[in-house]
Amino acid sequence: MDLTREELRDDGEGEDMEREPLAGTHLKENKFYRTRYPGAVRQKAYIFDGEGNYYNKEWDLMEGSGQEFCWYHVELPKGNQKLSQSAQYLIDVLCPPLKLQDILSLVSNGPFCGHVDGALVFRVNSPGPASSKFTFRIAARVTENSVITVSLGRVPRLGFSPVGQSLLSEIPSVESPNYVGDEQKDRGGTVIREHVLDFLLTMNHSEEADNPVPKSVSNLLVHIIDTHVDHLQDVVTKLEIELDSVELELDKDGALVFRVNSPGPASSKFTFRIAARVTENSVITVSLGRVPRLGFSPVGQSLLSEIPSVESPNYVGDEQKDRGGTVIREHVLDFLLTMNHSEEADNPVPKSVSNLLVHIIDTHVDHLQDVVTKLEIELDSVELELDKGGFTLKKQMLDDRRFPKMHADLQRLLQVIANGEQVFPRVREKCSSKNWFASEDISSLEELIGRLRRLKENVGFIANRVTAIQAGLDSWQAEQINRKLYYLSFLSIIFLPLSVITGVFGMNVGGVPWTEQRNPKVKEGFRNVMFVCFAMLLLVLLCFLFPALYTRIAAWRRRRALRRSWSLNRKSFLKRTVTGGDRGGYLRI
């Protein structure tokens, strides 16, 4: 027979929650008030008798009595409406009897769990746009005999439907283009279209008709949370299936693509970018700048295979030729000392695509190793200069911000190595499934991944050294500032008496009591002012010295009391000893 019920869609918006009620009673329009937004939200109301039966009921928001309990569910539309618009929808269908605090606790963003107006309210609302398929919102208000829930969009398997109406309880018959309509009916079973079967494969749960009817509010609450978790699991399963299909499409032509690109500026010497597209018989690579030892050159053209002769100022041209060997200039030798690998002429020629891929990744790791080695040599030279240098060199390094820049470069380098740590294990995993990739090259990739991890540890050690040197320079700068402040304080101490003297003798004491400068008989007015100032100075010093004086006096009194107590105890002890000798050497206890 044909599938007569409404087909499930791929996006999860399947059959409507509005089904015919089990008891034959249709949803009625609310008798108490008329809604302002008719049809804006979907509503569903159930009443449970506590014995495993349920009935559809009218939307009156009344609580059950006795063993009965009610469930009212509101489904907000998935659209571009604001959060305030969703709150208006809830106010329209839930008020009264709910209050504004109940509405706000149900519709607000973020997680929440607590008691509001005597009811348990919890919500798990993500703050994303309502139209996104990765925005999930579910909230519930639970009392002893009623549950009110609000969800964004349809939650699969949340409601209930009569037993026997489940698609999963039918005998299936997959729709096939090889059979016409009559032959399809003769085969029997419910015809399931291909896209419906694809959707069912993403579901980790049954349909609404298979839900056990709750016998208590606690059963209903567990059912609501269970369906929410199942909904999240469905989305994750869809993402996994989508990712598998994308990887399958990428592997259809047998090509493996990977890249290790750092997001820094292209002009920086610490920005590395390399990408490759690998098939069974070809490799296409893209790099930012030249990668040392990446290409190949004829054997015998390697500088390392020559007999060297270092260029020296002590020999002129003819004498240099008589000594023989290839003349190597000093800066070239310095560069070669920073390299941990040979030249292009010494590269083994790959015999397969897997050998070539290992060679490309190997040269990339060697390039990173070269940069790390240069940083180590530069850091060693800087430390040596700091040990030998003085004020001028340290001041110049602080002004140039050399170590903060070096620390930023190390962070970029760490990011490049971290990207390689993420990509190359996946490359090894993908290549291990290719029949044309040699097993020994898989082992080589594992060794390169190990080298990359050790390189990351080495860069971390270098970053710690840079941090320690920068901390030393900061402490040196703080010491210089403290020394300058000390000199400034010393100078202020030297010139402070001068300022005091000029301030004292430059005072105009006219009008001050005890001066009476207009009276020629009083000639000691200035001296009287000095006496007053001296008395005030003694008073201020006494206030500052009083705690120290009090401490010393208290300590002296304690020592005196202890000394007196010790002398009394000693006299008493001697007296008891003398009287005890008359009693035969025994002391009375």
VEXDREN-2710 file (C-alpha; in Angstrom, 1 decimal):
% VEXDREN-2710
k/r/px/py/pz
1/MET/0.0/0.0/0.0
2/ASP/1.1/3.6/-0.5
3/LEU/2.4/5.9/2.1
4/THR/-0.7/8.0/2.8
5/ARG/0.4/10.0/5.8
6/GLU/2.4/13.2/5.4
7/GLU/6.0/12.6/4.3
8/LEU/8.9/13.6/6.5
9/ARG/11.1/16.3/5.1
10/ASP/14.9/16.3/5.2
11/ASP/15.2/19.4/7.4
12/GLY/13.4/17.7/10.3
13/GLU/10.2/19.8/9.9
14/GLY/8.1/16.7/9.4
15/GLU/4.5/16.0/10.2
16/ASP/2.6/18.6/12.2
17/MET/2.0/18.2/15.9
18/GLU/-1.7/19.0/15.2
19/ARG/-3.2/15.6/14.9
20/GLU/-6.8/14.4/15.6
21/PRO/-7.3/14.0/19.3
22/LEU/-7.6/10.5/20.7
23/ALA/-10.9/11.0/22.5
24/GLY/-12.5/12.6/19.4
25/THR/-12.5/16.2/20.9
26/HIS/-11.1/18.9/18.7
27/LEU/-9.1/21.8/19.9
28/LYS/-11.4/24.6/20.7
29/GLU/-10.8/28.3/20.6
30/ASN/-10.0/29.8/24.0
31/LYS/-13.2/30.9/25.5
32/PHE/-11.6/33.4/27.9
33/TYR/-10.0/35.9/25.4
34/ARG/-9.3/36.3/21.7
35/THR/-5.7/36.1/20.6
36/ARG/-3.9/39.0/18.9
37/TYR/-1.8/36.8/16.8
38/PRO/-4.0/33.9/15.6
39/GLY/-2.0/31.1/14.0
40/ALA/1.4/32.7/14.8
41/VAL/2.4/29.8/17.1
42/ARG/1.5/26.1/17.3
43/GLN/-0.2/25.0/20.4
44/LYS/-0.9/21.5/21.8
45/ALA/-2.6/20.5/25.1
46/TYR/-2.7/17.1/26.6
47/ILE/-4.2/15.7/29.8
48/PHE/-2.9/12.5/31.4
49/ASP/-4.9/10.4/33.9
50/GLY/-1.9/9.0/35.6
51/GLU/-2.6/5.4/34.5
52/GLY/-1.0/5.5/31.1
53/ASN/-3.7/7.2/29.1
54/TYR/-3.8/10.6/27.6
55/TYR/-6.4/12.9/25.9
56/ASN/-6.2/16.0/23.8
57/LYS/-7.8/19.0/25.7
58/GLU/-8.7/22.6/25.0
59/TRP/-6.2/25.4/25.6
60/ASP/-7.4/26.7/29.0
61/LEU/-4.1/26.5/30.9
62/MET/-5.9/24.8/33.8
63/GLU/-4.0/22.4/36.1
64/GLY/-5.1/18.8/36.7
65/SER/-6.7/17.5/39.8
66/GLY/-5.9/14.4/41.8
67/GLN/-3.7/12.1/39.7
68/GLU/-4.4/14.0/36.5
69/PHE/-1.9/16.5/35.1
70/CYS/-1.8/18.7/32.0
71/TRP/0.8/19.6/29.5
72/TYR/0.7/22.7/27.3
73/HIS/3.2/23.1/24.6
74/VAL/3.9/26.2/22.5
75/GLU/6.0/26.0/19.4
76/LEU/7.5/29.3/18.3
77/PRO/8.1/29.8/14.6
78/LYS/11.6/29.7/13.1
79/GLY/12.1/33.0/11.5
80/ASN/13.9/36.3/11.7
81/GLN/11.7/37.7/14.5
82/LYS/13.2/39.5/17.4
83/LEU/13.3/38.1/20.9
84/SER/10.7/40.7/22.0
85/GLN/8.4/39.4/19.2
86/SER/8.6/35.9/20.7
87/ALA/7.8/37.3/24.1
88/GLN/4.7/38.9/22.6
89/TYR/3.6/35.6/21.2
90/LEU/4.0/33.9/24.6
91/ILE/2.1/36.8/26.3
92/ASP/-0.7/36.3/23.8
93/VAL/-1.2/32.6/24.5
94/LEU/0.0/32.2/28.1
95/CYS/-1.3/35.3/29.9
96/PRO/-3.3/35.0/32.0
97/PRO/-2.6/33.0/34.2
98/LEU/1.1/33.4/33.7
99/LYS/2.8/36.7/34.8
100/LEU/5.5/38.7/33.1
101/GLN/8.2/37.2/35.2
102/ASP/7.2/33.7/34.0
103/ILE/7.3/34.9/30.4
104/LEU/10.7/36.5/30.7
105/SER/12.1/33.4/32.4
106/LEU/10.8/31.2/29.6
107/VAL/11.9/33.3/26.6
108/SER/15.2/34.9/27.7
109/ASN/18.5/33.7/26.2
110/GLY/21.0/31.6/28.1
111/PRO/20.7/28.8/30.6
112/PHE/18.6/29.1/33.7
113/CYS/17.1/26.9/36.4
114/GLY/15.3/28.2/39.5
115/HIS/11.9/28.8/41.1
116/VAL/9.7/31.5/39.8
117/ASP/6.5/32.3/41.6
118/GLY/6.4/28.9/43.3
119/ALA/7.1/26.9/40.0
120/LEU/10.3/25.2/38.8
121/VAL/11.5/27.0/35.6
122/PHE/14.4/25.9/33.5
123/ARG/15.5/26.8/30.0
124/VAL/18.3/25.9/27.6
125/ASN/18.1/28.7/25.0
126/SER/21.0/29.4/22.7
127/PRO/21.5/33.1/21.8
128/GLY/21.8/32.6/18.0
129/PRO/19.3/33.9/15.4
130/ALA/16.0/32.1/15.4
131/SER/16.2/31.3/11.7
132/SER/19.4/29.2/12.1
133/LYS/19.1/25.5/12.2
134/PHE/21.8/25.4/14.9
135/THR/19.8/27.6/17.3
136/PHE/18.0/25.5/19.9
137/ARG/15.6/26.8/22.5
138/ILE/13.5/24.8/25.0
139/ALA/12.1/26.0/28.3
140/ALA/9.7/24.5/30.8
141/ARG/7.6/25.6/33.8
142/VAL/6.8/22.7/36.1
143/THR/4.2/22.6/38.9
144/GLU/2.7/19.6/40.7
145/ASN/-0.1/19.1/38.2
146/SER/0.9/20.9/35.0
147/VAL/3.8/21.4/32.7
148/ILE/4.1/24.3/30.2
149/THR/6.9/24.0/27.6
150/VAL/8.1/26.4/24.9
151/SER/10.3/25.3/22.0
152/LEU/11.8/27.0/18.9
153/GLY/10.5/25.1/15.9
154/ARG/9.3/21.5/16.0
155/VAL/11.1/19.0/18.3
156/PRO/10.9/15.5/16.9
157/ARG/9.1/12.9/19.0
158/LEU/8.1/15.4/21.6
159/GLY/4.3/14.9/21.3
160/PHE/2.1/11.8/21.4
161/SER/0.0/10.1/18.8
162/PRO/-2.3/7.0/18.8
163/VAL/-0.6/3.6/18.9
164/GLY/-0.6/1.9/15.5
165/GLN/0.0/5.1/13.5
166/SER/3.7/4.8/13.6
167/LEU/5.6/4.5/10.3
168/LEU/8.2/2.3/12.1
169/SER/5.6/-0.4/12.8
170/GLU/4.8/-0.9/9.1
171/ILE/6.4/-3.5/6.8
172/PRO/8.5/-1.3/4.4
173/SER/8.8/-1.4/0.7
174/VAL/11.4/0.9/-0.8
175/GLU/10.3/2.8/-3.9
176/SER/12.2/1.6/-6.9
177/PRO/12.2/2.8/-10.6
178/ASN/12.3/-0.8/-11.8
179/TYR/8.7/-1.5/-10.7
180/VAL/5.6/0.2/-12.0
181/GLY/2.7/1.1/-9.8
182/ASP/0.8/-2.2/-10.0
183/GLU/3.9/-4.3/-9.5
184/GLN/4.8/-2.1/-6.5
185/LYS/1.4/-2.8/-4.9
186/ASP/1.6/-6.5/-5.5
187/ARG/4.9/-6.6/-3.5
188/GLY/3.0/-5.3/-0.5
189/GLY/4.3/-3.2/2.4
190/THR/4.4/0.6/2.9
191/VAL/6.2/2.4/0.1
192/ILE/8.9/4.6/1.5
193/ARG/10.5/7.1/-0.8
194/GLU/14.3/7.4/-0.8
195/HIS/14.6/10.9/0.8
196/VAL/12.3/9.7/3.6
197/LEU/14.5/6.8/4.2
198/ASP/17.6/9.1/4.3
199/PHE/15.9/11.2/6.9
200/LEU/15.0/8.2/9.1
201/LEU/18.6/7.0/9.0
202/THR/19.6/10.3/10.7
203/MET/17.2/9.7/13.6
204/ASN/18.5/7.9/16.7
205/HIS/15.0/7.4/18.1
206/SER/11.5/6.2/17.3
207/GLU/8.4/8.2/16.4
208/GLU/5.7/9.8/18.6
209/ALA/3.4/6.8/18.5
210/ASP/6.1/4.7/20.2
211/ASN/6.5/7.2/23.1
212/PRO/5.5/5.6/26.5
213/VAL/2.7/7.7/28.0
214/PRO/3.9/9.3/31.2
215/LYS/2.2/8.4/34.5
216/SER/3.4/11.4/36.5
217/VAL/4.8/14.9/36.0
218/SER/8.3/13.6/36.7
219/ASN/7.9/11.1/33.8
220/LEU/6.8/13.9/31.5
221/LEU/9.7/16.1/32.5
222/VAL/12.2/13.3/31.8
223/HIS/10.5/12.7/28.4
224/ILE/10.8/16.4/27.5
225/ILE/14.5/16.5/28.3
226/ASP/15.1/13.2/26.5
227/THR/13.5/14.5/23.3
228/HIS/15.7/17.6/23.5
229/VAL/18.8/15.6/23.8
230/ASP/17.6/13.3/20.9
231/HIS/17.1/16.4/18.8
232/LEU/20.7/17.6/19.4
233/GLN/21.9/14.0/18.5
234/ASP/19.9/14.2/15.3
235/VAL/21.7/17.4/14.3
236/VAL/25.1/16.0/15.1
237/THR/24.3/12.8/13.1
238/LYS/23.3/14.9/10.1
239/LEU/26.5/16.9/10.3
240/GLU/28.5/13.6/10.4
241/ILE/26.7/12.3/7.4
242/GLU/27.1/15.6/5.5
243/LEU/30.9/15.6/6.4
244/ASP/31.2/12.0/5.2
245/SER/29.5/12.8/1.9
246/VAL/31.8/15.9/1.4
247/GLU/34.8/13.7/2.0
248/LEU/33.5/11.1/-0.4
249/GLU/33.0/13.8/-3.1
250/LEU/36.5/15.0/-2.5
251/ASP/37.9/11.5/-2.9
252/LYS/35.9/10.6/-6.0
253/ASP/38.7/11.7/-8.3
254/GLY/41.3/10.0/-6.0
255/ALA/42.9/13.4/-5.0
256/LEU/44.1/14.1/-1.6
257/VAL/44.4/17.9/-0.8
258/PHE/46.0/19.4/2.3
259/ARG/47.5/22.7/3.2
260/VAL/49.4/24.2/6.1
261/ASN/49.0/28.0/5.7
262/SER/49.7/30.5/8.5
263/PRO/47.5/33.6/8.5
264/GLY/50.3/36.1/8.9
265/PRO/51.4/38.7/6.4
266/ALA/53.1/37.2/3.3
267/SER/56.1/39.5/3.7
268/SER/57.0/38.1/7.1
269/LYS/59.8/35.6/7.3
270/PHE/57.7/33.7/9.9
271/THR/54.7/33.2/7.6
272/PHE/54.8/29.7/6.0
273/ARG/52.3/28.4/3.4
274/ILE/52.4/25.1/1.6
275/ALA/49.6/23.2/0.0
276/ALA/49.5/20.0/-2.1
277/ARG/47.0/18.0/-4.3
278/VAL/48.0/14.4/-4.5
279/THR/46.7/11.8/-6.9
280/GLU/48.0/8.4/-7.8
281/ASN/50.2/9.7/-10.6
282/SER/50.6/13.4/-10.0
283/VAL/51.4/15.9/-7.3
284/ILE/50.7/19.7/-7.4
285/THR/52.2/21.9/-4.7
286/VAL/52.0/25.6/-3.9
287/SER/54.4/27.4/-1.5
288/LEU/55.0/30.9/-0.3
289/GLY/58.5/31.8/-1.3
290/ARG/61.3/29.3/-1.8
291/VAL/61.5/26.2/0.3
292/PRO/65.1/25.0/0.7
293/ARG/65.9/21.6/-0.7
294/LEU/62.4/21.1/-2.2
295/GLY/63.6/20.6/-5.8
296/PHE/66.1/18.3/-7.4
297/SER/69.4/18.9/-9.3
298/PRO/71.9/16.7/-11.0
299/VAL/74.2/14.6/-8.8
300/GLY/77.7/16.1/-8.5
301/GLN/76.6/19.7/-8.4
302/SER/76.3/19.9/-4.7
303/LEU/78.5/22.3/-2.8
304/LEU/78.7/19.9/0.1
305/SER/80.6/17.3/-2.1
306/GLU/83.4/19.7/-2.8
307/ILE/86.7/20.1/-0.9
308/PRO/86.3/23.4/1.0
309/SER/88.7/26.3/1.3
310/VAL/87.6/29.1/3.5
311/GLU/88.2/32.6/2.2
312/SER/90.8/34.3/4.4
313/PRO/92.3/37.9/4.3
314/ASN/95.8/36.5/5.0
315/TYR/96.1/35.0/1.5
316/VAL/95.9/36.8/-1.8
317/GLY/94.3/35.4/-4.9
318/ASP/97.2/33.4/-6.2
319/GLU/98.0/31.9/-2.9
320/GLN/94.4/31.0/-2.4
321/LYS/94.3/29.1/-5.7
322/ASP/97.6/27.2/-4.8
323/ARG/96.0/25.9/-1.7
324/GLY/93.2/24.2/-3.8
325/GLY/89.6/23.5/-2.9
326/THR/86.4/25.4/-3.4
327/VAL/86.6/28.8/-1.8
328/ILE/83.7/29.4/0.6
329/ARG/83.1/32.9/1.9
330/GLU/82.5/33.4/5.5
331/HIS/78.8/34.5/5.3
332/VAL/78.1/31.4/3.2
333/LEU/79.7/29.2/5.8
334/ASP/77.5/30.9/8.5
335/PHE/74.4/30.1/6.4
336/LEU/75.4/26.5/6.0
337/LEU/75.9/26.1/9.7
338/THR/72.2/27.0/10.2
339/MET/71.0/24.2/7.9
340/ASN/70.1/20.8/9.3
341/HIS/70.0/19.1/5.9
342/SER/71.8/18.7/2.6
343/GLU/71.3/20.4/-0.7
344/GLU/69.0/19.5/-3.6
345/ALA/71.7/17.4/-5.4
346/ASP/71.8/15.1/-2.4
347/ASN/68.0/14.5/-2.4
348/PRO/67.1/10.8/-3.1
349/VAL/65.0/10.7/-6.3
350/PRO/61.5/9.5/-5.4
351/LYS/60.4/6.2/-6.9
352/SER/56.6/6.7/-6.3
353/VAL/54.1/9.4/-5.5
354/SER/54.2/8.4/-1.8
355/ASN/58.0/9.0/-1.8
356/LEU/57.5/12.4/-3.3
357/LEU/54.8/13.3/-0.8
358/VAL/57.1/12.3/2.1
359/HIS/59.9/14.4/0.5
360/ILE/57.6/17.5/0.3
361/ILE/56.5/17.3/4.0
362/ASP/60.1/16.5/5.0
363/THR/61.4/19.7/3.3
364/HIS/58.7/21.7/5.0
365/VAL/59.7/20.4/8.4
366/ASP/63.4/21.0/7.6
367/HIS/62.5/24.6/6.6
368/LEU/60.8/25.1/10.0
369/GLN/63.8/23.5/11.6
370/ASP/66.1/26.0/9.8
371/VAL/64.1/28.9/11.1
372/VAL/64.2/27.6/14.7
373/THR/68.0/27.1/14.4
374/LYS/68.5/30.6/13.2
375/LEU/66.4/31.9/16.1
376/GLU/68.5/29.9/18.6
377/ILE/71.8/31.3/17.1
378/GLU/70.4/34.8/17.1
379/LEU/69.2/34.4/20.7
380/ASP/72.6/33.1/21.8
381/SER/74.4/36.0/20.2
382/VAL/72.0/38.5/21.8
383/GLU/72.6/36.9/25.2
384/LEU/76.4/37.2/24.7
385/GLU/76.0/40.8/23.7
386/LEU/73.9/41.5/26.8
387/ASP/76.6/39.9/29.0
388/LYS/79.3/42.0/27.4
389/GLY/77.3/45.2/26.7
390/GLY/76.4/48.0/29.0
391/PHE/73.9/50.7/29.4
392/THR/73.7/51.8/25.7
393/LEU/73.1/48.3/24.3
394/LYS/70.4/47.5/26.8
395/LYS/68.7/50.8/26.3
396/GLN/68.8/50.3/22.5
397/MET/67.2/46.8/22.8
398/LEU/64.4/48.2/25.0
399/ASP/63.8/51.1/22.6
400/ASP/63.8/48.7/19.6
401/ARG/61.4/46.3/21.4
402/ARG/63.5/43.5/20.0
403/PHE/62.3/40.7/22.4
404/PRO/58.6/41.5/22.2
405/LYS/58.9/41.3/18.4
406/MET/60.9/38.0/18.7
407/HIS/58.2/36.7/21.0
408/ALA/55.5/37.5/18.5
409/ASP/57.5/35.8/15.8
410/LEU/57.7/32.7/18.0
411/GLN/54.0/32.7/18.5
412/ARG/53.5/32.7/14.7
413/LEU/56.0/29.9/14.4
414/LEU/54.1/27.9/17.0
415/GLN/50.9/28.5/15.1
416/VAL/52.5/27.1/11.9
417/ILE/53.7/24.0/13.8
418/ALA/50.4/23.5/15.5
419/ASN/48.7/23.6/12.1
420/GLY/51.1/20.9/10.9
421/GLU/50.3/18.8/14.0
422/GLN/46.6/19.0/13.1
423/VAL/47.0/18.4/9.3
424/PHE/49.8/15.8/8.9
425/PRO/48.2/13.1/11.1
426/ARG/45.0/13.4/9.0
427/VAL/47.2/13.1/5.8
428/ARG/48.7/10.0/7.2
429/GLU/45.3/8.6/8.0
430/LYS/44.0/9.4/4.5
431/CYS/47.1/8.0/2.8
432/SER/46.9/4.8/4.8
433/SER/43.6/4.0/3.0
434/LYS/45.2/4.4/-0.4
435/ASN/46.4/1.2/-2.0
436/TRP/49.1/3.1/-3.9
437/PHE/50.7/4.6/-0.8
438/ALA/53.6/2.5/0.5
439/SER/53.7/1.3/4.1
440/GLU/57.3/2.5/4.7
441/ASP/56.2/6.0/3.7
442/ILE/53.4/5.8/6.3
443/SER/56.2/5.1/8.9
444/SER/58.2/8.1/7.5
445/LEU/55.1/10.3/7.9
446/GLU/54.9/9.2/11.6
447/GLU/58.6/10.1/12.1
448/LEU/58.0/13.5/10.6
449/ILE/55.0/14.1/12.9
450/GLY/57.2/13.1/15.8
451/ARG/59.9/15.6/14.6
452/LEU/57.2/18.3/14.4
453/ARG/56.1/17.7/18.0
454/ARG/59.7/17.8/19.2
455/LEU/60.2/21.0/17.2
456/LYS/57.1/22.5/19.0
457/GLU/58.7/21.7/22.4
458/ASN/61.9/23.3/21.3
459/VAL/60.1/26.5/20.2
460/GLY/58.4/26.5/23.6
461/PHE/61.8/26.4/25.3
462/ILE/63.0/29.3/23.1
463/ALA/59.9/31.3/24.0
464/ASN/60.6/30.8/27.7
465/ARG/64.2/32.0/27.2
466/VAL/63.0/35.1/25.4
467/THR/60.5/35.8/28.2
468/ALA/63.3/35.4/30.8
469/ILE/65.6/37.8/28.9
470/GLN/62.8/40.3/28.6
471/ALA/62.0/40.0/32.3
472/GLY/65.7/40.7/33.0
473/LEU/65.7/43.8/30.9
474/ASP/62.5/45.0/32.6
475/SER/64.1/44.5/36.0
476/TRP/67.2/46.4/34.8
477/GLN/65.0/49.2/33.5
478/ALA/63.2/49.4/36.9
479/GLU/66.5/49.5/38.7
480/GLN/67.7/52.4/36.5
481/ILE/64.5/54.3/37.3
482/ASN/64.9/53.6/41.0
483/ARG/68.5/54.9/40.8
484/LYS/67.4/58.1/39.1
485/LEU/64.8/58.6/41.7
486/TYR/67.4/58.1/44.4
487/TYR/69.6/60.7/42.9
488/LEU/66.7/63.1/42.6
489/SER/65.8/62.5/46.2
490/PHE/69.4/63.1/47.3
491/LEU/69.4/66.4/45.5
492/SER/66.1/67.4/47.0
493/ILE/67.5/66.6/50.5
494/ILE/70.5/68.9/49.8
495/PHE/68.5/71.8/48.7
496/LEU/65.7/71.4/51.2
497/PRO/67.4/73.4/54.0
498/LEU/67.9/76.3/51.5
499/SER/64.2/76.3/50.8
500/VAL/63.4/76.2/54.5
501/ILE/65.7/79.0/55.3
502/THR/64.4/81.2/52.5
503/GLY/60.9/80.4/53.5
504/VAL/61.5/81.3/57.1
505/PHE/63.4/84.5/56.6
506/GLY/61.1/85.6/53.8
507/MET/58.0/85.5/56.0
508/ASN/56.0/88.7/56.6
509/VAL/55.1/88.5/60.3
510/GLY/53.2/91.7/60.3
511/GLY/49.8/91.3/62.0
512/VAL/50.8/88.1/63.8
513/PRO/50.2/88.1/67.5
514/TRP/53.1/88.9/69.8
515/THR/55.0/90.7/67.1
516/GLU/53.5/94.3/67.2
517/GLN/56.0/95.6/64.8
518/ARG/54.3/99.0/64.8
519/ASN/55.2/99.3/68.4
520/PRO/58.9/100.4/68.6
521/LYS/59.3/99.1/72.1
522/VAL/58.7/95.4/71.0
523/LYS/61.8/94.3/69.1
524/GLU/61.5/90.5/69.5
525/GLY/58.4/89.9/67.3
526/PHE/60.2/87.7/64.8
527/ARG/61.8/85.8/67.6
528/ASN/58.4/85.1/69.1
529/VAL/57.2/83.7/65.8
530/MET/60.2/81.4/65.6
531/PHE/59.5/80.2/69.1
532/VAL/55.9/79.4/68.1
533/CYS/57.1/77.5/65.0
534/PHE/59.7/75.6/67.0
535/ALA/57.1/74.6/69.5
536/MET/54.7/73.4/66.7
537/LEU/57.6/71.4/65.2
538/LEU/58.3/69.7/68.5
539/LEU/54.6/68.9/68.9
540/VAL/54.5/67.3/65.4
541/LEU/57.7/65.3/66.0
542/LEU/56.3/64.1/69.4
543/CYS/53.2/62.9/67.7
544/PHE/55.3/60.9/65.2
545/LEU/57.7/59.6/67.9
546/PHE/55.0/58.8/70.5
547/PRO/54.3/55.2/69.3
548/ALA/58.1/54.3/69.3
549/LEU/58.5/55.9/72.7
550/TYR/55.5/54.1/74.1
551/THR/56.8/50.8/72.8
552/ARG/60.2/51.4/74.4
553/ILE/58.8/52.4/77.7
554/ALA/56.4/49.4/77.8
555/ALA/59.3/47.0/77.0
556/TRP/61.5/48.6/79.7
557/ARG/58.7/48.2/82.2
558/ARG/58.2/44.5/81.3
559/ARG/61.9/43.8/81.6
560/ARG/61.9/45.6/85.0
561/ALA/59.0/43.5/86.2
562/LEU/60.6/40.3/85.0
563/ARG/63.9/41.2/86.7
564/ARG/62.1/41.9/90.0
565/SER/60.1/38.7/89.8
566/TRP/63.3/36.7/89.2
567/SER/65.0/38.3/92.2
568/LEU/62.0/37.5/94.5
569/ASN/61.8/33.9/93.3
570/ARG/65.6/33.5/93.8
571/LYS/65.4/34.7/97.4
572/SER/62.5/32.4/98.1
573/PHE/64.3/29.4/96.6
574/LEU/67.4/30.1/98.6
575/LYS/65.4/30.4/101.8
576/ARG/63.6/27.1/101.1
577/THR/66.9/25.4/100.5
578/VAL/68.4/26.6/103.8
579/THR/65.3/25.5/105.8
580/GLY/65.2/22.2/103.9
581/GLY/68.7/21.4/104.9
582/ASP/67.7/21.4/108.6
583/ARG/65.0/18.9/107.8
584/GLY/67.4/16.3/106.4
585/GLY/67.6/17.4/102.8
586/TYR/63.9/16.9/101.9
587/LEU/61.7/19.5/100.4
588/ARG/58.1/19.8/101.2
589/ILE/55.8/19.2/98.2
END
